[in-house]
Amino acid sequence: MKVAAPAAQLLAAVLALVTAAAGSASYADPDPGRHRVFTIRSAEITESSSLVVSTTRDGLVYTANDSGDTPTVYALDTSTGAVVGRTSLAGVEPVDVEAMAGGNDGSLVVADIGDNDGQRSSVAVYRVEQPGRGGREVASDAVELTYVDGPRDAEAVLYDAESGRVFVVSKQAFDASIYATPRDVFGRNRAVLRPVAAAPSVVTDATFLPGGELAVVRTYVGAAVYRYPGWKALTSVGLPPQQQGESIAAPPGGRVVWVGSEGLHSDVLAVQLPPLLPKPTTPDTPSPPARSAETPTPTSAGGEAPSAAGDGWGTWGALASVLGVGVAAGLLSAYLLGRRDRGAR
């Protein structure tokens, strides 16, 4: 997502106030570097807005730039943060790739679903095998998607390979929803997205935890955990401050998530999930990544993933976050409208 510099500064300032107001939802850690898993070491990746841990390739994660890049999936080495693979989707001309999701069948879903102005008549998702190292161009299974209630912006996608459903989470400040496709969607050319559950405000990414029983949906300041299927909200988790937190991934183990940010040479950080959550069942998958999610090894000093804020944000923390993000969105909208009005005169 691209935001003009003054507007981004305004949004960042308001979100900082929201984080402080949320109390237990905030992260007061003065040294987020000690929770660093790796740093993305590539000048090619300046707007990483998605992150997926490979379930078929040791020590790899996938990311993609959002609007403005070619249809390229970058494979990163988790021990160095370097780009070790580039996979291009043949015949695809993306508008705004904002999300990716891994399937427990070894697939990777690439979602061209960004729509800042809410004007796209349709969006698209593409499915490929999880790539390895090196460069290649591959064909993909493609599906054109439309929302049953009209266009909207989105930056988060999940994929349940067992049912063949894709879930897209919209990014409104108010009345955001989790949308679902029909079953076996990649057997179709077109499908309709229908709302199945309410979502937090301003969602930027989402992931299933290993086993597929829990889903984590992140915003700029925190994340909500859901039971799946059924989409029952269980708890919320505070996230450490980042320049523009837009990605979340689930390494093996189910007790830690990795969160990333846009920006050149951005860090991927480890965040511990609340102990009250049941441990997910890890599926049988070939060649899981070598790094353990129970105690991910940071690349800098320290060695502990940050603990969740108590048992989550609590009612007041979550309320403060939701209201604050709404205020931030309102202020940002007012700012942009003011600039447009002044430009028209």
N, C-alpha and C positions, 0 to 999 in steps of 0.2 A: 504494500500500500504506500503510495507517495503522498506526502503532505507538505505544503509549502513551509519553508523554514520558520517564519514567525508563527504560523498556525501550529506547527509541531511544538514550538517552545511553549505556546499557551496551553496546548493539550498536556504536555509533560508536566507543567507547573500545577495544573489542576489535578492530574492524576497523583502527583506527589502529595498534595493535600489530602486526597482521598485515601491514599495508603496510610498516611499518618492517622487520619480519623478512624480508620478501620481497626486500629488497636492491634488485636491479635492477628489480624490479616496481614499486617505489615512485616517487612523484614528489616531489622535494625542492624544486620550484620555489617560491620565496617570493612570486612575483607571477603567479598564474594569470590575473589580469586582462589581462595583455598578450597572452594567447592568445584573448581573448574575441572571438567572432564577432558576437554580439548579446546583449542582455538582453531577456527577455520582459517587455514593458511593459504588463501588464494585471493588474488586481486580480481578474479573473475566473479566471485560471489560477494556481492555487496548488498543484496536484498533477499537473504535467505528467509523464506516465509513458511518453510515446512521442514520436517525432519522425520525420518523413518529409520529405525534400526533393522538391519537385514536379519532375516531368520534363516537364510540359506548360505550366507557368506560370512566367514569369520572376520570380525573386527571392522565391518563396514557399516556406514550410515549413508542415507541418501538425502539430498536436498535439491532445491531448485530456486532460481531467482523468480520474482514475480514479474509484472508487466515490463516489457521491453527486451526480454531475452528470447533466444531461440527455444524450441521445444526440447530442452536438454535436462536430463537427470544427471546430477553430479554424484559420484561415489567418493566418500571421504574415508580415510583411514583414521580410526578412532584413537590410535596411539600417537599420531602426529598432527592430525587435522588437515593433512594435505589432500588435494584432489588426486585420486588414483584411477578414476574412470569417468568417462563421459558417454552417455547413451542418448542418442537423438531419436525422436519419434518420427518415423517416415511419413511425409505427406501432411504433417500437422502444422497449422499456422495459428499459434495460440494468441489469445487476447490478453489474458491475465491469469497465469498459473499461480494460484495462491495456496494450494494444499496438495498433500500426497498421503496415501494410506497403504499400509502393508496388509496383505491377506495371509491367513494361516495356511494357505495353499501354495505359498511361495511367490505370490503375485505382488505387483506394485500398481496402485491406482494413482494416476496423475490427474488432478482436477483443475481445469480451466474454468474457474467459477467466480473470479473477481469481477465486481460490477459496482464501482464506487458511486456511479450516478443512478443505479437502479434502472437501467434502460435496455439491457440486453434481452432480446426476445427468447433466447435460449443460451444455455451454457453446455459444457461438454466434459465428460470424463473418459480417460483412456486406461486400458489395462495391459501391462506387459509383465514378463517374468522379471523377478528381481535381478538386476544386472550385477556383473562382477567388475573386475578391474579392466582397464584398457578402454579403447574407443570403438563404438559400433553404431550403426543405424538399424532400428528394428521396427517392424510393423506392430500395430496395436489393435486391440479390440476397442472400438469407439462407440459411445452412446451420447446422443443429444438429449439434454434434459430441459424441461420447462417446469416452472412452479405453478401449482394449481391456483395460487392466489396472487400471481403477478411477479414481475422481476424484483430481485433484491440482491444486495451485496452479500458475499459469503467468503470466508477464508479458512473453513474447516471441513474436513471430509473424513469419514470412516468407512471401512469395507468389511462386511461379514461374508466371508467366502462360503460358509456352510449354507446360508440362505440365498447368497448371490445378491444381497441388497447393498446399495450404497446409501449412506446417510450424509446429508449436507446440513451444516449448522449456519444459520444466517447471522449477520453481524449488526443488527439494529441495536440502538441504545435502549429501545423499549419494544416489548412484544416480540423478542427474538424466538425462533423456533428451531427444533431439530426436524428435518424433513427426511422422508424415506422414499426410495424407489420401490417398484414391485420386485418380487423375487426373481432371481436369475436374470438380472437386468442386462448383463453383457451378452445375452442371447437375443437382444433387441437392437434396433437402430435408434429408436426414440422411446422416451419414457417420461412420466409425470412425477414430480416430487410433491408429496403430500405431508403436512405437518403431523408429527406423532407425539411431540412433547415440547414443553417450554424450555428455553435455553437462557443462560446468563446474558447480561448485556455485553456487547462489543467482544464477541468471541473471535479469537485469532487462530486457533488450531485445536485439534482433538486427536485422541488416540485410544485404542483399546489396550488394556493391559494384557499380558500373556495369559492365555486361557479364554479370553473373550468374555469373561463374566462381569468385568468392570470397565467403564469408559471414563476418561478424564478429558474435560473440556476446559481450555484455558482462555483467559482474557489477558489484558496488559498487566494486571496486578494480582491475579489469583487464578484458581482453577476449581471447578466443581466436579465431584465424583458421582457417577451414576451406576446403578445396578442394571445390567443388560441380560436378557431382554426385559422390556417393561419400562425402562428409562425412569426408574425411581431414584430421585436425588438422595444421596447418602450424607455427604459432608462437603466442606470446602477447605481449600488449602492455600495458604499464603505463598507467594512466589517472590524470589529475590528481585530487587530492582534491576532492570536492564534498559539499554538505550531505547529499544522498541521491541518488546517481547512478542514474537510472532510464531514460535514453533514449540512443539512438545513431542517427545518420543518415549517409547517404553522399552527399555532394555530387559533382558531376561530376569526373572525373579519376582517381579510384581510389587516390590516395596519402594522402588525409586523411579522417578521420571527424570528425563533430561529435558531442559528448556533452553531455547536459543533465541537469538535476536537478529534483526536486520543490522546492517552496518559492516564496514570493512573490517576484517580480522575479528569478527565477533566471537564471544565465548559461548560454549555450551556448558551449562551448570547442572549439577545433580541436586535433586530435591527429594527428601524423604517423605513418603506418604504416611498418613496418620496410622498409628498402631491399631486403632479400633477397626480398621477395615480387614475383612477376612482375606487370607492369602489366596490369590488366584491360583487356579490349577494350571500348571504349565503344560501346554500341549506337546505331543511328540513331533518335533520338527527337526529336519536335518541340519547339522552343522550350526548350532547356535553360536552367537558371538562369544568370543573368549572372555570378555570382560564381565565380571559378576555384577549384577545389579544390586545385590544386597549391600555390598561395600565397594562401589565404583572407585577406581584408583584415580584421584585427581592428578593433573600434570604439574601442580605446584604444591607448595608446602601445605601441611595439614593432612587430612585423610578422611574426614567425616563429612558425609552429606549433611546439609542442614536439616534439622528436624522440622516437622510440620508445626504450625503454630498451635500448640496445645492439641485439642481434638478438632481443630478446624477454626474457622473464623468466629463461630458463634452467631447468634441471631443478629446482634447489633453490628458486628463487624461486616457480615454479609450485606445487611441493609445499608450500611454506610457506603460500602463499595458500589452497590447497585445505584443508589441515589447519586453518588459522586460521579460515576461514569456517565450517568444521564446528564448531570450538570455540565460535565466536560464536553459532552457531545453538543449540548445546547450552546455553550459559549463558543465552541469551534464553529458551529453553524452560523451563529450571529456574526462572528468575525468574518467568515468567508462571504456572507451576504453583504456585509458592510463594504468589503473590498469591491464586490461586484457592482454595488450601487454607486460607489465613488467613481469606478471606472466608466460607468455609463454616462456620468455627467460630463 
